[in-house]
Amino acid sequence: MNLPKKITIHEVGPREGMQFEKGPISTEAKIQLVDMLSECNFPEIEVTSFVSPKWVPQMADAEQVATGFTRKVGTQYTCIYLNTQGAARAIATGRFDLEGWIGTAASQIFSKKNSNRTIEENFVEAERRIVMFKEHNIPLRTVNVIAAFGCNFEGAVDPDKVVLYVDRLMNMANESGASIEYIQLADTMGWANPRSIRDLVGKVQKRWPSQRINLHLHDTRGLGLANVLAAMEMGVDDFDSAVAGLGGCPYGGFKGAAGNIVTEDLVHMCEELGIETGVDLDRLTEVAREAERIVGHPLPGKVMNGGRLEGYRARAQAA
């Protein structure tokens, strides 16, 4: 296998995990989770989301979380927002390493459910966001398409349509003078498989060979790590994941579903394949167990229960 020697992992559990949880999670517990993850050597931790408390009440304390966590040198702390109002709230805290992004969903129905905008309205919002980024000197670095592989409401997504949307976003960014570094493709509802990963990633790489691809993958149907491996074989080295498998999409039409790919399971797989992540797996496993305690129900992580193989190898050799 032609695999990268090193990958970058963006930890999204504190944001995506908390927005998906039905039960109340205290502000203190959210801050504790971020601070524990800060000791695991992640290059980036996604802390919270500045969205409407009316639609996502779990994020009503975004400002309190923002002011409560302790920053650690070497880690970027980021957040999510879906419109210019949310971005203004994030900017006002002065606590985040803000980088601009513009994007759309590939599914019309999901776009309305997720952001209350049509796909075309997403492009209008992107124009407004570009203006705001310039006003606040925030670099625009990323374009993204969510539900890029499939949608529970509309079915499989044509990869050529995703490429078309990426092209529109790239042109908007280029016309504004921005230099896009990342193209993010999100499997928001867990429709991807290794074949569709190769298909869409291949088309994007062929069209934009100079941009890095970030994959935001969900493990809804158990193919998360298989999809990571397929992407790494194509040279992708940038992934989002969530400690203990926290998270999911609250507007995906699920009765109940696994969330993001599990960070500690991803790190373990990479270690077994000789791929560097820079993440402290032992500490991360402890955080995964604490995350399960915080939410008060079992989470889908495997390594936090099965353990890493190093200890078992040492015992076997000793025997």
C-alpha positions as CSV (number, residue, x, y, z in Angstrom):
1,M,0.0,0.0,0.0
2,N,1.2,3.5,-0.9
3,L,0.3,5.2,2.4
4,P,1.3,8.6,3.8
5,K,4.1,8.7,6.4
6,K,2.1,11.1,8.5
7,I,-1.5,12.3,8.8
8,T,-3.1,15.3,10.4
9,I,-6.1,14.7,12.7
10,H,-8.6,17.5,13.6
11,E,-10.4,16.6,16.8
12,V,-14.1,17.6,16.5
13,G,-15.7,15.7,19.4
14,P,-16.3,18.7,21.7
15,R,-18.3,20.5,19.0
16,E,-20.0,17.7,17.0
17,G,-20.4,15.4,20.0
18,M,-22.1,18.0,22.2
19,Q,-24.5,19.2,19.5
20,F,-25.7,15.6,19.0
21,E,-26.3,14.7,22.6
22,K,-30.0,14.8,23.7
23,G,-29.4,15.0,27.4
24,P,-28.1,18.2,29.0
25,I,-24.3,18.4,29.3
26,S,-22.9,21.0,31.7
27,T,-20.7,23.8,30.5
28,E,-18.1,22.7,33.0
29,A,-18.1,19.2,31.5
30,K,-17.7,20.6,28.0
31,I,-14.7,22.7,29.1
32,Q,-13.2,19.7,30.9
33,L,-13.4,17.7,27.7
34,V,-11.6,20.3,25.7
35,D,-8.9,20.7,28.4
36,M,-8.3,17.0,28.6
37,L,-8.0,16.8,24.8
38,S,-5.5,19.6,24.9
39,E,-3.1,17.3,26.6
40,C,-3.2,14.8,23.7
41,N,-1.1,16.8,21.3
42,F,-3.8,17.5,18.6
43,P,-2.9,20.2,16.1
44,E,-6.5,21.4,16.2
45,I,-9.5,21.0,18.5
46,E,-13.0,22.1,17.4
47,V,-14.4,23.5,20.6
48,T,-18.0,24.6,20.0
49,S,-20.6,25.9,17.5
50,F,-22.1,29.3,17.2
51,V,-25.5,28.4,16.0
52,S,-29.0,29.4,16.9
53,P,-29.9,28.2,20.5
54,K,-33.5,27.9,19.2
55,W,-32.5,25.2,16.8
56,V,-29.5,23.7,18.7
57,P,-30.1,24.4,22.4
58,Q,-27.1,22.2,23.2
59,M,-24.9,25.0,22.0
60,A,-26.6,27.8,23.9
61,D,-23.5,28.1,26.1
62,A,-21.0,28.6,23.3
63,E,-19.7,31.9,24.7
64,Q,-19.3,30.4,28.1
65,V,-17.3,27.4,26.8
66,A,-15.2,29.7,24.7
67,T,-14.1,31.8,27.7
68,G,-13.7,28.8,30.0
69,F,-11.2,26.4,28.3
70,T,-7.4,26.7,28.7
71,R,-5.4,27.2,25.5
72,K,-2.3,25.1,25.1
73,V,0.6,26.2,22.9
74,G,0.9,24.2,19.7
75,T,-2.9,23.6,19.4
76,Q,-5.3,25.6,17.3
77,Y,-8.8,26.1,18.8
78,T,-11.5,26.5,16.2
79,C,-15.3,26.6,16.1
80,I,-18.2,26.2,13.6
81,Y,-20.7,28.8,12.5
82,L,-23.4,28.5,9.7
83,N,-23.9,32.2,8.9
84,T,-22.4,35.6,9.3
85,Q,-24.2,36.2,12.6
86,G,-22.6,33.1,14.1
87,A,-19.2,34.1,12.8
88,A,-19.6,37.5,14.4
89,R,-20.3,35.8,17.7
90,A,-17.2,33.7,17.4
91,I,-15.1,36.7,16.5
92,A,-16.4,38.6,19.5
93,T,-15.0,36.1,21.9
94,G,-11.5,36.6,20.8
95,R,-10.7,33.0,21.8
96,F,-10.4,31.2,18.5
97,D,-7.9,30.7,15.7
98,L,-10.3,31.8,13.0
99,E,-9.9,30.7,9.5
100,G,-12.5,31.3,6.8
101,W,-14.4,28.7,4.9
102,I,-17.3,28.7,2.5
103,G,-19.4,25.8,1.5
104,T,-22.7,24.2,0.6
105,A,-24.5,20.9,1.0
106,A,-24.8,18.6,-2.0
107,S,-28.4,17.8,-1.1
108,Q,-31.2,20.3,-1.4
109,I,-33.5,18.7,1.3
110,F,-30.6,18.3,3.8
111,S,-29.5,21.8,3.2
112,K,-32.9,23.1,4.2
113,K,-33.0,20.9,7.3
114,N,-29.4,21.7,8.3
115,S,-29.1,25.4,7.7
116,N,-32.6,26.5,6.6
117,R,-31.1,27.5,3.2
118,T,-31.4,26.2,-0.3
119,I,-28.2,25.3,-2.2
120,E,-28.4,28.5,-4.1
121,E,-28.9,30.5,-0.9
122,N,-25.7,28.8,0.4
123,F,-23.8,30.5,-2.4
124,V,-25.4,33.8,-1.6
125,E,-24.4,33.3,2.0
126,A,-20.8,32.5,0.9
127,E,-20.6,35.9,-0.8
128,R,-21.6,37.6,2.4
129,R,-19.2,35.6,4.4
130,I,-16.3,36.5,2.0
131,V,-17.0,40.2,2.6
132,M,-17.0,39.6,6.4
133,F,-13.8,37.7,6.3
134,K,-12.1,40.7,4.5
135,E,-13.5,43.1,7.0
136,H,-12.0,41.2,9.9
137,N,-8.8,40.1,8.2
138,I,-9.7,36.4,8.5
139,P,-7.9,34.3,5.8
140,L,-10.2,32.2,3.6
141,R,-8.6,28.8,3.4
142,T,-11.2,26.2,2.9
143,V,-14.2,25.3,0.7
144,N,-16.4,22.5,1.7
145,V,-19.3,20.3,0.5
146,I,-21.3,18.4,3.1
147,A,-23.5,15.4,2.3
148,A,-21.0,14.9,-0.5
149,F,-21.4,11.2,-0.8
150,G,-25.0,10.6,-0.2
151,C,-28.2,11.8,1.6
152,N,-30.8,9.9,3.6
153,F,-33.4,12.0,1.9
154,E,-32.2,12.1,-1.7
155,G,-30.0,9.1,-2.0
156,A,-26.5,8.8,-3.5
157,V,-24.9,12.0,-4.7
158,D,-23.4,12.3,-8.2
159,P,-19.7,13.0,-7.7
160,D,-19.7,15.3,-10.7
161,K,-22.3,17.5,-9.0
162,V,-20.0,17.8,-6.0
163,V,-17.1,18.8,-8.3
164,L,-19.4,21.4,-9.9
165,Y,-20.2,22.9,-6.4
166,V,-16.5,22.8,-5.4
167,D,-15.7,24.6,-8.7
168,R,-18.2,27.4,-8.0
169,L,-16.9,27.9,-4.5
170,M,-13.3,27.9,-5.7
171,N,-14.1,30.5,-8.4
172,M,-15.8,32.7,-5.7
173,A,-12.8,32.4,-3.5
174,N,-10.3,33.1,-6.3
175,E,-12.3,36.2,-7.4
176,S,-12.0,37.5,-3.9
177,G,-8.3,37.1,-4.0
178,A,-8.2,34.2,-1.5
179,S,-5.8,31.3,-1.8
180,I,-7.7,28.1,-1.0
181,E,-5.5,25.4,0.7
182,Y,-8.1,22.8,1.6
183,I,-11.1,21.2,-0.1
184,Q,-13.2,19.5,2.6
185,L,-15.6,16.6,1.6
186,A,-18.0,15.5,4.3
187,D,-19.8,12.2,4.5
188,T,-22.4,13.7,6.7
189,M,-24.8,10.8,6.8
190,G,-22.5,7.9,6.3
191,W,-23.1,7.0,2.7
192,A,-19.5,6.6,1.6
193,N,-17.7,3.4,0.9
194,P,-14.1,2.8,-0.3
195,R,-15.2,2.8,-4.0
196,S,-17.1,6.1,-3.8
197,I,-14.2,7.6,-1.8
198,R,-11.8,6.7,-4.6
199,D,-14.2,8.0,-7.2
200,L,-14.9,11.4,-5.7
201,V,-11.5,12.0,-4.2
202,G,-9.9,11.0,-7.6
203,K,-12.1,13.5,-9.4
204,V,-11.2,16.3,-7.0
205,Q,-7.5,15.5,-7.0
206,K,-7.5,15.5,-10.8
207,R,-9.3,18.9,-11.0
208,W,-7.3,20.6,-8.2
209,P,-4.0,18.8,-7.7
210,S,-2.5,21.6,-5.6
211,Q,-5.1,21.7,-2.9
212,R,-5.1,19.3,0.1
213,I,-8.2,17.3,0.7
214,N,-9.7,17.0,4.2
215,L,-12.3,14.3,4.8
216,H,-14.9,14.5,7.5
217,L,-16.3,11.0,7.7
218,H,-19.0,9.4,9.7
219,D,-19.1,5.8,10.8
220,T,-22.8,5.5,10.6
221,R,-22.7,2.1,8.8
222,G,-19.4,0.8,10.0
223,L,-17.2,1.8,7.0
224,G,-15.5,4.8,8.6
225,L,-12.0,3.4,8.9
226,A,-12.2,1.5,5.7
227,N,-13.0,4.8,4.0
228,V,-10.0,6.4,5.7
229,L,-7.7,3.6,4.5
230,A,-9.0,4.0,0.9
231,A,-8.4,7.7,1.1
232,M,-4.9,7.3,2.5
233,E,-4.0,5.0,-0.3
234,M,-4.8,7.9,-2.6
235,G,-2.6,10.2,-0.7
236,V,-5.1,12.0,1.5
237,D,-3.5,12.9,4.8
238,D,-6.0,15.2,6.6
239,F,-9.0,13.9,8.5
240,D,-11.6,14.9,11.1
241,S,-12.5,12.5,13.9
242,A,-14.1,12.5,17.3
243,V,-12.9,11.1,20.6
244,A,-14.9,7.9,21.5
245,G,-17.0,8.4,18.3
246,L,-18.9,11.3,19.7
247,G,-21.3,13.1,17.5
248,G,-23.5,12.7,14.4
249,C,-25.8,14.8,12.4
250,P,-29.0,15.9,14.3
251,Y,-30.7,16.7,11.0
252,G,-29.8,13.5,9.1
253,G,-33.1,11.8,9.6
254,F,-31.7,9.1,11.9
255,K,-33.5,7.4,14.7
256,G,-30.1,6.6,16.2
257,A,-26.7,6.4,14.5
258,A,-23.0,6.3,15.2
259,G,-21.2,9.5,14.9
260,N,-17.8,10.5,13.5
261,I,-14.9,8.1,13.0
262,V,-13.4,7.3,16.4
263,T,-10.2,9.3,17.0
264,E,-8.5,6.8,19.2
265,D,-9.4,3.9,16.8
266,L,-8.0,6.0,13.9
267,V,-4.8,6.7,15.8
268,H,-4.4,3.0,16.7
269,M,-4.9,1.9,13.1
270,C,-2.3,4.4,12.0
271,E,0.2,3.2,14.6
272,E,-0.3,-0.3,13.4
273,L,0.4,0.8,9.8
274,G,3.5,2.8,10.8
275,I,1.8,6.2,10.1
276,E,2.6,9.0,12.4
277,T,-0.2,11.1,14.0
278,G,1.6,12.9,16.8
279,V,-1.4,12.1,19.1
280,D,-0.8,10.6,22.5
281,L,-2.9,7.4,22.3
282,D,-2.7,6.5,26.0
283,R,-3.9,9.9,27.2
284,L,-6.6,9.9,24.4
285,T,-7.9,6.6,25.6
286,E,-8.4,8.0,29.0
287,V,-10.2,11.0,27.6
288,A,-12.5,8.6,25.6
289,R,-13.5,6.9,28.8
290,E,-14.2,10.3,30.4
291,A,-16.3,11.4,27.4
292,E,-18.4,8.3,27.9
293,R,-18.9,9.2,31.5
294,I,-19.8,12.8,30.6
295,V,-22.6,11.8,28.1
296,G,-23.8,9.1,30.4
297,H,-24.2,6.3,27.8
298,P,-22.0,3.9,25.8
299,L,-20.0,5.3,22.9
300,P,-18.8,3.4,19.9
301,G,-15.0,3.5,20.5
302,K,-13.3,0.2,20.3
303,V,-9.7,0.8,21.5
304,M,-10.8,2.4,24.8
305,N,-12.3,-0.9,25.7
306,G,-10.1,-3.4,23.9
307,G,-6.8,-1.6,24.6
308,R,-3.9,-0.9,22.4
309,L,-1.8,-3.8,21.2
310,E,1.5,-2.7,22.7
311,G,0.7,-3.9,26.1
312,Y,-0.5,-7.3,24.9
313,R,2.6,-7.7,22.7
314,A,4.8,-7.0,25.7
315,R,3.0,-9.6,27.9
316,A,3.2,-12.2,25.1
317,Q,6.9,-11.6,24.7
318,A,7.4,-11.9,28.5
319,A,5.5,-15.2,28.5
